[in-house]
Amino acid sequence: MLVLALDTSTPAVTAGIVDLSRTAIEPLATRVTVDSRAHAELLTPHILECLAEIGRKPDDLDAVVVGAGPGPFTGLRVGMATAAAFGDAIEVPVHGVCSLDAIAHDVGTATDPSAGELLVVTDARRREVYWARYFGGRRIEGPGVCKPADLDIGAAQVIAGSPSHVDFFDLPVQPVETPSPVGLVHAARELLLAKAEPEALVPLYLRRPDAVERAVVAR
């Protein structure tokens, strides 16, 4: 099964094509550019470059997986809108997954109970972080958003995520900063293999967007 995986929940613009089987998840092509202001400009070209690299067309894809956040409003909606439009155009299912779950999978300790709990944090701006905790391959708390000083790390023994924010916590750091295509597909693996009907795409903003419409004042 060929799966297109996208994520714009962090400053990274991520696209990749993954071969999913019942026994393995193999990355075939990946494009990642870290630029928080270029999600809209780079995401579609990244998709087309991945397809060209493996000599495939959009119609060869079987599904789309997209990181649903949590993430800032502007960047996150680019990835989700692109995924929805792409899936609609080629008539394949589109699954949204928690982007923090993808990072947890990429760390590897998330699937190993002996490694203890994992804390994943990403930049929520406003001097806050998005966070979730994991144990034995399961998310046990979160996602949430708060200031680093207000975050209860629980029994976490290791941390991963935004390099500008992991240092707020006195924990060993795993060098996984953003969701990968493999991590994203792993988060949707059971749904994809079961050919389950996708749920509605709902972005995990966790709070109101920074930009709001001004009230119209009658004259």
N, CA and C of each residue as an Amber inpcrd file, in Angstrom:
protein
   657
   0.8430000  -1.1840000   0.0000000   0.0000000   0.0000000   0.0000000
   0.8860000   1.2450000   0.0000000   0.6980000   2.1070000  -0.9960000
   1.4610000   3.3540000  -1.0630000   0.6880000   4.4590000  -0.3540000
   1.3370000   5.1030000   0.6100000   0.6770000   6.1250000   1.4200000
   1.4630000   7.4200000   1.3430000   0.7700000   8.5000000   1.0380000
   1.3500000   9.8370000   1.0980000   1.1790000  10.3680000   2.5150000
   2.2710000  10.8280000   3.1330000   2.2280000  11.3370000   4.4980000
   2.6820000  12.7910000   4.5170000   1.8990000  13.6400000   5.1800000
   2.1680000  15.0790000   5.2160000   2.0950000  15.5870000   6.6440000
   2.9110000  16.6070000   6.9550000   2.7970000  17.2660000   8.2510000
   3.3080000  18.6970000   8.1570000   2.5100000  19.6260000   8.6970000
   2.9080000  21.0340000   8.7840000   2.5950000  21.5780000  10.1720000
   2.6360000  20.7150000  11.1760000   2.2920000  21.1290000  12.5380000
   3.4540000  21.8080000  13.2610000   4.6490000  21.7280000  12.6890000
   5.8440000  22.3370000  13.2620000   6.4690000  23.2420000  12.2030000
   7.5930000  23.8860000  12.4630000   8.2370000  24.6740000  11.4030000
   8.6920000  23.8460000  10.2060000   8.7310000  22.5280000  10.3300000
   9.1350000  21.6710000   9.2190000   7.9870000  21.4400000   8.2480000
   8.2940000  21.5430000   6.9600000   7.3420000  21.2030000   5.9000000
   7.7010000  19.7930000   5.4470000   6.8760000  18.8190000   5.7950000
   7.2240000  17.4070000   5.6160000   6.2680000  16.7110000   4.6640000
   6.8400000  16.0160000   3.6960000   6.0590000  15.1620000   2.7980000
   6.8620000  13.9050000   2.5240000   6.1690000  12.7990000   2.3610000
   6.8680000  11.5540000   2.0660000   5.9180000  10.5080000   1.5390000
   6.4650000   9.5140000   0.8860000   5.6940000   8.3800000   0.4040000
   6.2390000   7.1250000   1.0720000   5.3340000   6.3530000   1.6370000
   5.6920000   5.2000000   2.4460000   4.9910000   3.9640000   1.8980000
   5.7080000   2.8650000   1.8730000   5.1270000   1.5750000   1.4830000
   4.7310000   0.8260000   2.7520000   3.4330000   0.6480000   2.9460000
   2.9130000  -0.0080000   4.1400000   2.4490000  -1.4210000   3.8170000
   2.9560000  -2.3820000   4.5900000   2.4660000  -3.7570000   4.5070000
   2.1090000  -4.2040000   5.9100000   1.6520000  -5.4280000   6.0610000
   1.2870000  -5.9290000   7.3950000   2.5180000  -6.2020000   8.2540000
   3.6760000  -6.2220000   7.6470000   4.8880000  -6.5480000   8.4000000
   5.9120000  -5.4220000   8.4480000   5.7290000  -4.3670000   7.6440000
   6.7620000  -3.3320000   7.5940000   6.1860000  -1.9990000   7.1240000
   6.8970000  -0.9250000   7.4840000   6.6120000   0.4160000   6.9860000
   7.9140000   0.9440000   6.4000000   7.9780000   1.0350000   5.0740000
   9.2330000   1.3800000   4.4010000   9.1340000   2.7650000   3.7620000
  10.0260000   3.6950000   4.1370000  10.0300000   5.0030000   3.4780000
  10.6150000   4.8950000   2.0750000   9.9160000   5.4570000   1.0950000
  10.3900000   5.4100000  -0.2820000  10.9590000   6.7430000  -0.7470000
  10.3930000   7.8360000  -0.2730000  10.8740000   9.1760000  -0.6400000
  10.4190000  10.1590000   0.4220000  11.2950000  11.0840000   0.7770000
  10.9760000  12.0540000   1.8220000  11.5470000  13.4170000   1.4630000
  10.7750000  14.4570000   1.7330000  11.2430000  15.8330000   1.5980000
  10.8830000  16.5860000   2.8750000  11.8760000  17.2260000   3.4810000
  11.6590000  18.0120000   4.6930000  12.4180000  19.3240000   4.5630000
  11.7230000  20.4350000   4.7190000  12.3570000  21.7510000   4.7530000
  11.8630000  22.4750000   5.9880000  12.7890000  22.9720000   6.7970000
  12.4100000  23.6980000   8.0030000  12.2960000  25.1810000   7.6600000
  11.0580000  25.6470000   7.5660000  10.7700000  27.0500000   7.2580000
   9.3300000  27.3190000   7.6650000   9.1440000  27.9440000   8.7970000
   7.7990000  28.1250000   9.3480000   6.9300000  29.0550000   8.5110000
   7.5340000  29.7750000   7.5680000   6.7630000  30.7110000   6.7400000
   6.5530000  30.2130000   5.3150000   6.9220000  28.9610000   5.0550000
   6.8660000  28.4870000   3.6660000   6.0470000  27.2160000   3.5060000
   5.1670000  26.9180000   4.4580000   4.3590000  25.6970000   4.3310000
   3.5800000  25.6750000   3.0180000   2.8950000  26.7650000   2.7230000
   2.0320000  26.7990000   1.5350000   2.8450000  26.7220000   0.2470000
   4.0220000  27.3530000   0.2500000   4.8360000  27.3710000  -0.9640000
   5.5370000  26.0480000  -1.2370000   5.8770000  25.3190000  -0.2000000
   6.7460000  24.1540000  -0.3630000   6.0360000  22.8100000  -0.3560000
   4.8670000  22.7200000   0.2740000   4.2860000  21.3990000   0.4940000
   3.9550000  20.6740000  -0.8070000   3.2380000  21.3060000  -1.7080000
   2.8840000  20.6400000  -2.9720000   4.1140000  20.2930000  -3.8010000
   5.0960000  21.2060000  -3.9590000   6.3220000  20.8000000  -4.6600000
   7.0170000  19.6070000  -4.0080000   7.0040000  19.5460000  -2.6800000
   7.6050000  18.3930000  -2.0020000   6.8780000  17.0960000  -2.3900000
   5.5560000  17.1480000  -2.4540000   4.7840000  15.9640000  -2.8450000
   5.1610000  15.5110000  -4.2510000   5.2080000  16.4570000  -5.1600000
   5.5170000  16.1260000  -6.5620000   6.9420000  15.5970000  -6.7000000
   7.8780000  16.1410000  -5.9250000   9.2540000  15.6440000  -5.9710000
   9.3370000  14.2050000  -5.4640000   8.5750000  13.8930000  -4.4180000
   8.5750000  12.5270000  -3.9010000   8.0250000  11.5470000  -4.9320000
   6.9530000  11.9210000  -5.5760000   6.3800000  11.0600000  -6.6090000
   7.3650000  10.8530000  -7.7530000   8.0020000  11.9360000  -8.1860000
   8.9610000  11.8320000  -9.2890000  10.1470000  10.9500000  -8.9170000
  10.5850000  11.0300000  -7.6730000  11.7460000  10.2560000  -7.2340000
  11.5110000   8.7590000  -7.3600000  10.2830000   8.3110000  -7.0920000
  10.0150000   6.8680000  -7.1510000   9.2860000   6.4680000  -8.4430000
   9.1460000   7.4320000  -9.3580000   8.5500000   7.1220000 -10.6500000
   7.0800000   6.7550000 -10.5860000   6.3390000   7.4020000  -9.7020000
   4.9100000   7.1160000  -9.5560000   4.0850000   8.3660000  -9.8390000
   2.7910000   8.1400000 -10.1010000   1.8330000   9.2130000 -10.3270000
   0.9020000   9.3090000  -9.1240000   0.2070000  10.4320000  -8.9690000
  -0.7350000  10.5470000  -7.8550000  -1.7560000   9.4190000  -7.8090000
  -2.2060000   8.9610000  -8.9610000  -3.2090000   7.8970000  -8.9940000
  -2.6930000   6.5610000  -8.4740000  -1.3720000   6.4360000  -8.3070000
  -0.8090000   5.1950000  -7.7790000  -0.9380000   5.1080000  -6.2610000
  -1.2730000   6.2170000  -5.6140000  -1.3680000   6.2360000  -4.1610000
  -2.6630000   5.5770000  -3.6860000  -2.5920000   4.9530000  -2.5180000
  -3.7460000   4.2630000  -1.9600000  -4.3990000   5.0080000  -0.8050000
  -3.6700000   5.9240000  -0.1830000  -4.2130000   6.6590000   0.9630000
  -3.3300000   7.8530000   1.2610000  -3.8780000   8.7700000   2.0730000
  -3.1350000   9.9400000   2.5490000  -3.2560000   9.9830000   4.0690000
  -2.1290000  10.2620000   4.7370000  -2.1260000  10.4810000   6.1810000
  -1.5660000  11.8770000   6.4380000  -2.2190000  12.6190000   7.3160000
  -1.7700000  13.9790000   7.5920000  -1.7220000  14.2250000   9.0940000
  -0.6810000  14.9090000   9.5440000  -0.6050000  15.3070000  10.9340000
  -1.6570000  16.3650000  11.2340000  -2.5030000  16.0870000  12.2250000
  -3.5890000  17.0040000  12.5890000  -3.2050000  17.9210000  13.7380000
  -1.9100000  17.9250000  14.0820000  -1.4650000  18.7690000  15.1720000
  -1.3480000  17.9810000  16.4660000  -1.2680000  18.7050000  17.5670000
  -1.5050000  20.1360000  17.7050000  -0.4270000  20.9720000  17.0300000
  -0.8480000  22.1640000  16.5920000   0.0710000  23.0590000  15.9170000
  -0.5540000  24.4180000  15.7260000   0.2580000  25.4140000  15.3890000
  -0.2560000  26.7540000  15.1290000  -1.2510000  26.7600000  13.9750000
  -2.2240000  27.6360000  14.0470000  -3.3550000  27.6630000  13.1260000
  -2.9260000  27.7500000  11.6670000  -2.0860000  28.7250000  11.3280000
  -1.7810000  28.9930000   9.9220000  -1.0760000  27.8290000   9.2580000
   0.0040000  27.3170000   9.8720000   0.7320000  26.2200000   9.2610000
  -0.0720000  24.9470000   9.2080000  -0.7840000  24.6540000  10.2700000
  -1.5110000  23.3900000  10.3610000  -2.5880000  23.2790000   9.2920000
  -3.2950000  24.3650000   9.0420000  -4.3860000  24.2860000   8.0710000
  -3.8630000  24.0630000   6.6510000  -2.6200000  24.4730000   6.3650000
  -2.0460000  24.2350000   5.0410000  -1.9330000  22.7370000   4.7780000
  -1.3680000  22.0150000   5.7260000  -1.2030000  20.5820000   5.5430000
  -2.5140000  19.8450000   5.4480000  -3.4620000  20.2150000   6.3040000
  -4.7330000  19.4990000   6.3160000  -5.5630000  19.8170000   5.0840000
  -5.5380000  21.0600000   4.6380000  -6.2770000  21.4170000   3.4260000
  -5.6630000  20.7410000   2.2040000  -4.3390000  20.6880000   2.1570000
  -3.6710000  20.0290000   1.0360000  -3.9830000  18.5410000   1.0140000
  -3.9390000  17.9060000   2.1820000  -4.2440000  16.4770000   2.2610000
  -5.6740000  16.1930000   1.8170000  -6.6120000  17.0190000   2.2850000
  -8.0150000  16.8260000   1.9240000  -8.2250000  17.0010000   0.4230000
  -7.6030000  18.0260000  -0.1350000  -7.7640000  18.2820000  -1.5640000
  -7.1270000  17.1760000  -2.3960000  -5.9730000  16.7190000  -1.9670000
  -5.2710000  15.6710000  -2.7020000  -6.0700000  14.3700000  -2.6600000
  -6.5540000  14.0150000  -1.4730000  -7.3410000  12.7980000  -1.3440000
  -8.6060000  12.8450000  -2.1700000  -9.2530000  14.0100000  -2.1810000
 -10.4840000  14.1620000  -2.9560000 -10.2110000  14.0420000  -4.4530000
  -9.0870000  14.6120000  -4.8920000  -8.7720000  14.6140000  -6.3240000
  -8.5040000  13.2070000  -6.8510000  -7.8480000  12.3560000  -6.0450000
  -7.5180000  11.0080000  -6.5280000  -8.4210000   9.9420000  -5.9050000
  -9.3990000  10.3990000  -5.1040000 -10.4280000   9.5280000  -4.5320000
  -9.8250000   8.4140000  -3.6740000  -9.0120000   8.8320000  -2.6830000
  -8.4520000   7.8900000  -1.7170000  -8.7640000   8.4050000  -0.3180000
  -8.7810000   7.5310000   0.6860000  -9.0760000   7.9700000   2.0560000
  -7.9680000   8.8510000   2.6260000  -8.3700000   9.7930000   3.4820000
  -7.4320000  10.6900000   4.1510000  -7.6250000  10.5480000   5.6520000
  -6.5650000  10.1450000   6.3520000  -6.6300000   9.9460000   7.7970000
  -5.8090000  11.0160000   8.5060000  -6.4020000  11.6690000   9.4920000
  -5.6840000  12.6040000  10.3320000  -5.1790000  11.9110000  11.5870000
  -3.9440000  12.2230000  11.9910000  -3.3680000  11.6170000  13.1990000
  -2.7290000  12.7110000  14.0490000  -2.5810000  12.4290000  15.3240000
  -1.8940000  13.3580000  16.2220000  -0.4060000  13.3970000  15.8590000
   0.0940000  14.5830000  15.5520000   1.4860000  14.7200000  15.1350000
   2.4640000  14.3120000  16.2380000   2.0920000  14.5230000  17.4930000
   2.9520000  14.1270000  18.6000000   3.1060000  12.6100000  18.6520000
   2.0560000  11.8770000  18.2590000   2.1370000  10.4100000  18.2130000
   3.2130000   9.9590000  17.2330000   3.3310000  10.6810000  16.1120000
   4.3370000  10.3290000  15.1090000   5.7360000  10.5210000  15.6600000
   5.9630000  11.6210000  16.3810000   7.2690000  11.8440000  16.9990000
   7.5730000  10.7410000  18.0030000   6.5730000  10.3700000  18.7940000
   6.7690000   9.3130000  19.7970000   7.1950000   8.0050000  19.1410000
   6.5590000   7.6600000  18.0340000   6.9560000   6.4330000  17.3390000
   8.3960000   6.5280000  16.8540000   8.7770000   7.6750000  16.3120000
  10.1210000   7.8250000  15.7660000  11.2010000   7.7440000  16.8410000
  10.8600000   8.1180000  18.0660000  11.8250000   8.0010000  19.1570000
  12.1910000   6.5420000  19.3890000  11.2140000   5.6620000  19.2430000
  11.4730000   4.2360000  19.4180000  11.1630000   3.7650000  20.8150000
  11.4570000   4.5770000  21.8420000  11.1710000   4.1570000  23.2100000
   9.6770000   4.0560000  23.4580000   8.8720000   4.6780000  22.5780000
   7.4220000   4.6400000  22.7620000   6.8720000   3.2330000  22.6270000
   7.5890000   2.3720000  21.9370000   7.1150000   0.9990000  21.7560000
   7.8220000   0.0160000  22.6870000   8.6260000   0.5420000  23.6120000
   9.3940000  -0.3150000  24.5200000   9.0700000   0.0560000  25.9620000
   8.2010000  -0.7100000  26.6460000   7.8190000  -0.3750000  28.0220000
   8.9990000  -0.2740000  28.9760000  10.0750000  -1.0220000  28.7230000
  11.2200000  -0.9840000  29.6290000  11.9270000   0.3600000  29.6050000
  11.6600000   1.1830000  28.5750000  12.3240000   2.4810000  28.4570000
  11.6420000   3.5430000  29.3100000  10.5100000   3.2250000  29.9220000
   9.8070000   4.1980000  30.7470000   8.9650000   5.1530000  29.9330000
   8.5050000   6.2060000  30.5860000   7.6210000   7.1590000  29.9270000
   8.4040000   8.1570000  29.0740000   7.7610000   8.5880000  28.0050000
   8.3130000   9.5650000  27.0710000   7.4360000  10.8130000  27.0760000
   8.0690000  11.9750000  27.1280000   7.3710000  13.2510000  26.9960000
   7.7420000  13.8610000  25.6560000   6.7440000  14.2720000  24.8890000
   6.9740000  14.9430000  23.6060000   6.4460000  16.3680000  23.7080000
   7.2700000  17.3450000  23.3220000   6.8540000  18.7500000  23.3480000
   7.1820000  19.4090000  22.0110000   6.2970000  20.2920000  21.5530000
   6.5580000  21.0980000  20.3670000   6.1700000  22.5410000  20.6510000
   6.5820000  23.4300000  19.7790000   6.4070000  24.8620000  19.9870000
   4.9510000  25.2790000  19.7620000   4.3340000  25.8260000  20.8090000
   2.9610000  26.3300000  20.6900000   2.9280000  27.8500000  20.5980000
   4.1040000  28.4570000  20.5530000   4.2230000  29.9120000  20.5490000
   3.6340000  30.4770000  21.8440000   3.5900000  31.8040000  21.9510000
   3.1100000  32.4590000  23.1820000   3.8520000  31.9420000  24.4190000
   5.1150000  31.4960000  24.2320000   5.9210000  30.9370000  25.3170000
   5.2730000  29.7020000  25.9470000   4.5890000  28.9230000  25.1150000
   3.9290000  27.7000000  25.5700000   4.3990000  26.5110000  24.7390000
   4.0400000  25.3170000  25.1970000   4.3630000  24.1000000  24.4550000
   3.1110000  23.2390000  24.3090000   3.0550000  22.5330000  23.1910000
   2.1200000  21.4270000  23.0550000   2.8260000  20.1950000  23.6150000
   2.0720000  19.3020000  24.2490000   2.7330000  18.1710000  24.8950000
   1.8310000  16.9460000  24.9270000   2.4650000  15.7990000  25.0870000
   1.7720000  14.5290000  25.3560000   2.7800000  13.5680000  25.9580000
   2.2800000  12.6150000  26.7720000   3.1450000  11.6080000  27.3860000
   2.7610000  10.2180000  26.8770000   3.7750000   9.3340000  26.8020000
   3.6070000   8.0110000  26.2080000   4.2570000   6.9410000  27.0880000
   3.6610000   5.7590000  27.0250000   4.2470000   4.6080000  27.7100000
   3.8620000   3.3450000  26.9580000   4.8720000   2.5490000  26.6230000
   4.6190000   1.2750000  25.9650000   3.8680000   1.3760000  24.6620000
   4.1240000   2.4310000  23.8970000   3.4680000   2.5760000  22.6060000
   2.1090000   3.2180000  22.6610000   1.6750000   3.6940000  23.8430000
   0.3640000   4.3320000  23.9640000   0.5090000   5.7530000  24.4820000
  -0.3340000   6.6350000  23.9760000  -0.4180000   7.9690000  24.5670000
  -1.2400000   7.8610000  25.8300000  -0.6580000   8.2390000  26.9740000
  -1.3390000   8.0770000  28.2540000  -1.8650000   9.4050000  28.7980000
  -1.4020000  10.5160000  28.2250000  -1.9370000  11.8160000  28.6450000
  -1.6580000  12.8400000  27.5570000  -2.6240000  13.7710000  27.3650000
  -2.4890000  14.7800000  26.3370000  -3.2280000  14.3570000  25.0700000
  -3.1400000  15.1670000  24.0210000  -2.3120000  16.3630000  23.9250000
  -2.8970000  17.5470000  24.6960000  -1.9830000  18.4220000  25.1300000
  -2.3880000  19.6190000  25.8330000  -1.4880000  20.7760000  25.4540000
  -1.7850000  21.9520000  26.0070000  -0.9600000  23.1350000  25.7590000
  -0.8530000  23.9170000  27.0580000   0.3610000  24.3570000  27.3970000
   0.5720000  25.1390000  28.6110000   1.9780000  25.7210000  28.5810000
   2.2960000  26.5460000  29.5760000   3.6520000  27.0500000  29.7320000
   4.5390000  25.9260000  30.2710000   5.8020000  25.8880000  29.8600000
   6.6890000  24.8210000  30.3460000   6.7070000  24.6980000  31.8630000
   6.6720000  25.8200000  32.5680000   6.7300000  25.7740000  34.0310000
   5.4920000  25.1330000  34.6450000   4.3930000  25.1160000  33.8860000
   3.1390000  24.5590000  34.4070000   2.9290000  23.1000000  34.0180000
   3.8500000  22.5390000  33.2470000   3.6700000  21.1830000  32.7480000
   4.1550000  20.1490000  33.7660000   3.2590000  19.2780000  34.1610000
   3.5980000  18.1600000  35.0430000   4.1440000  17.0280000  34.1730000
   5.4300000  16.7230000  34.3090000   6.0390000  15.7150000  33.4420000
   5.7240000  14.2940000  33.8930000   5.0250000  14.1530000  35.0130000
   4.6600000  12.8260000  35.4830000   5.8850000  11.9690000  35.7340000
   5.8570000  10.7530000  35.2030000   6.9750000   9.8260000  35.3880000
   7.8790000   9.7670000  34.1600000   7.8160000  10.8150000  33.3230000
   8.6200000  10.8120000  32.1000000  10.0970000  10.6740000  32.4170000
  10.7870000   9.8340000  31.6270000  12.2130000   9.5990000  31.8100000
  13.0500000  10.0850000  30.6400000  12.3830000  10.4900000  29.5640000
  13.0880000  10.9670000  28.3790000  12.1500000  11.9220000  27.6490000
  12.7280000  12.8280000  26.8360000  11.9350000  13.8360000  26.1510000
  12.3800000  13.9510000  24.7050000  11.4530000  14.3520000  23.8340000
  11.7640000  14.5860000  22.4240000  10.8850000  15.7300000  21.9290000
  11.2800000  16.2930000  20.7810000  10.4680000  17.3490000  20.1850000
  11.2760000  18.5860000  19.8570000  10.6340000  19.7330000  19.9640000
  11.2250000  21.0060000  19.5620000  12.5600000  21.2500000  20.2540000
  13.6370000  21.4640000  19.4820000  14.9460000  21.6650000  20.1080000
  15.0220000  22.9360000  20.9430000  14.1220000  23.8780000  20.7020000
  14.1140000  25.1190000  21.4780000  13.3670000  24.9740000  22.7960000
  12.7030000  23.8220000  23.0010000  11.8450000  23.6720000  24.1780000
  12.1820000  22.4720000  25.0520000  12.8570000  21.4740000  24.5020000
  13.1770000  20.3040000  25.3230000  14.1150000  20.6660000  26.4690000
  14.9150000  21.7080000  26.2740000  15.8750000  22.0820000  27.3130000
  15.2260000  22.7460000  28.5220000  13.9270000  23.0480000  28.4360000
  13.2220000  23.5780000  29.6050000  13.0280000  22.4970000  30.6700000
  13.2600000  21.2530000  30.2930000  12.9670000  20.1320000  31.1860000
  14.2430000  19.3520000  31.4740000  14.3930000  18.9470000  32.7050000
  15.5980000  18.2370000  33.1350000  15.4500000  16.7470000  32.8360000
  15.4790000  16.4220000  31.5340000  15.3140000  15.0420000  31.0770000
  16.2990000  14.7640000  29.9480000  16.7500000  13.5200000  29.8000000
  17.5700000  13.1670000  28.6500000  16.7940000  13.4010000  27.3540000
  17.4820000  13.9400000  26.3530000  16.8270000  14.3270000  25.0980000
  17.1000000  13.3040000  24.0080000  16.0280000  12.8490000  23.3520000
  16.1410000  12.0310000  22.1610000  16.0980000  12.9450000  20.9310000
  16.9780000  12.7570000  19.9500000  17.0980000  13.6880000  18.8220000
  16.0390000  13.5020000  17.7410000  14.7850000  13.5520000  18.1320000
  13.6780000  13.5120000  17.1700000  12.8890000  14.7970000  17.3600000
  12.8910000  15.6610000  16.3530000  12.3440000  17.0050000  16.5140000
  10.9780000  17.1920000  15.8720000  10.7040000  16.4790000  14.7680000
   9.4680000  16.6720000  14.0170000   8.9250000  15.3260000  13.5510000
   7.6530000  15.2600000  13.1890000   7.0850000  13.9940000  12.7000000
   7.6920000  13.5820000  11.3670000   7.9790000  12.3080000  11.2120000
   8.4570000  11.7760000   9.9320000   7.3090000  11.0960000   9.2010000
   7.4300000  10.8900000   7.8900000   6.3980000  10.1440000   7.1670000
   6.1510000   8.7500000   7.7470000   7.2230000   8.0530000   8.1490000
   7.0480000   6.7200000   8.7430000   6.2700000   6.8140000  10.0460000
   6.6100000   7.7890000  10.8960000   5.8900000   7.9540000  12.1520000
   4.4250000   8.2750000  11.9480000   4.1370000   9.1140000  10.9690000
   2.7500000   9.4770000  10.6730000   1.9540000   8.2560000  10.2190000
   2.5430000   7.4780000   9.3310000   1.8430000   6.2910000   8.8280000
   1.6800000   5.2660000   9.9430000   2.6780000   5.1340000  10.8020000
   2.5500000   4.2040000  11.9210000   1.3630000   4.5790000  12.8060000
   1.1390000   5.8780000  13.0040000   0.0300000   6.3270000  13.8470000
  -1.3270000   5.9490000  13.2600000  -1.3780000   5.7560000  11.9520000
  -2.6380000   5.3800000  11.2850000  -2.6060000   3.9420000  10.7750000
  -1.6020000   3.1850000  11.1710000  -1.3580000   1.8590000  10.5890000
  -2.5710000   0.9360000  10.6630000  -3.1470000   0.7960000  11.8410000
  -4.2540000  -0.1520000  11.9920000  -5.4520000   0.2670000  11.1420000
  -5.7210000   1.5550000  11.0850000  -6.8460000   2.0390000  10.2800000
  -6.5950000   1.7980000   8.7950000  -5.3730000   2.0220000   8.3650000
  -5.0390000   1.8360000   6.9610000  -5.1510000   0.3730000   6.5530000
  -4.5840000  -0.5120000   7.3680000  -4.6150000  -1.9400000   7.0240000
  -6.0250000  -2.5070000   7.0680000  -6.8560000  -1.9530000   7.9550000
  -8.2410000  -2.4120000   8.0430000  -9.1370000  -1.7610000   7.0010000
  -8.5540000  -0.8090000   6.2330000  -9.3280000  -0.0380000   5.2480000
 -10.5550000   0.5980000   5.9000000 -10.3280000   1.1270000   7.0940000
 -11.4120000   1.7580000   7.8550000 -11.8260000   3.0730000   7.2230000
 -13.0810000   3.4100000   7.4230000 -13.5850000   4.6900000   6.9330000
 -12.9590000   5.8140000   7.7610000 -12.3290000   6.7880000   7.1030000
 -11.6830000   7.8660000   7.8680000 -12.7060000   8.7190000   8.6170000
 -12.3040000   9.1810000   9.7890000 -13.1170000  10.1630000  10.4940000
 -12.9060000  11.5300000   9.8620000 -13.7900000  12.4570000  10.1760000
 -13.6470000  13.8100000   9.6530000 -12.3220000  14.4050000  10.1040000
 -11.6750000  15.1570000   9.2190000 -10.4130000  15.7980000   9.5660000
 -10.6750000  16.9660000  10.5040000 -10.1640000  16.8590000  11.7140000
 -10.3620000  17.9020000  12.7220000  -8.9960000  18.3540000  13.2330000
  -8.6010000  19.5810000  12.9580000  -7.2910000  20.0460000  13.4370000
  -7.2690000  20.2170000  14.9390000  -6.1470000  19.8480000  15.5490000
  -5.9720000  19.9810000  16.9950000  -5.3090000  21.3270000  17.2870000
  -6.1210000  22.3790000  17.2850000  -5.5720000  23.6960000  17.6180000
  -5.3640000  23.8390000  19.1290000  -6.2580000  23.2660000  19.9150000
  -6.2330000  23.2950000  21.3800000  -6.4770000  24.6820000  21.9740000
  -6.5780000  25.6870000  21.1210000  -6.9210000  27.0310000  21.5970000
  -7.3380000  27.8500000  20.3940000  -7.8330000  29.0480000  20.6430000
  -8.2850000  29.9040000  19.5550000  -7.0880000  30.3830000  18.7440000
  -7.2640000  30.6070000  17.4170000  -6.1520000  31.0950000  16.5930000
  -5.6980000  32.4770000  17.0210000  -4.4190000  32.7960000  16.7280000
  -3.8830000  34.1060000  17.0740000  -4.6090000  35.2330000  16.3480000
  -4.9470000  34.9970000  15.0850000  -5.6230000  36.0210000  14.3070000
  -7.1300000  35.8570000  14.4210000  -7.8340000  36.9340000  14.7530000
  -9.2850000  36.9080000  14.8450000  -9.8530000  38.0490000  14.0470000
 -11.0640000  37.8460000  13.5260000 -11.7140000  38.8960000  12.7640000
 -12.1660000  40.0260000  13.6690000 -12.0110000  41.2280000  13.1630000
 -12.4800000  42.3710000  13.9240000 -14.0020000  42.4760000  13.8320000
 -14.6000000  42.9130000  14.9080000 -16.0420000  43.0940000  14.9030000
 -16.4130000  44.2360000  13.9740000 -17.5230000  44.0600000  13.2590000
 -17.9980000  45.1080000  12.3620000 -18.8330000  46.0990000  13.1700000
 -18.4440000  47.3250000  13.1330000 -19.1490000  48.3670000  13.8790000
 -20.0530000  49.1590000  12.9420000 -21.3570000  49.1250000  13.2150000
 -22.3190000  49.8540000  12.3750000 -22.1210000  51.3570000  12.5430000
 -22.2370000  52.0760000  11.4350000 -22.1220000  53.5270000  11.4980000
 -23.4890000  54.1710000  11.2810000
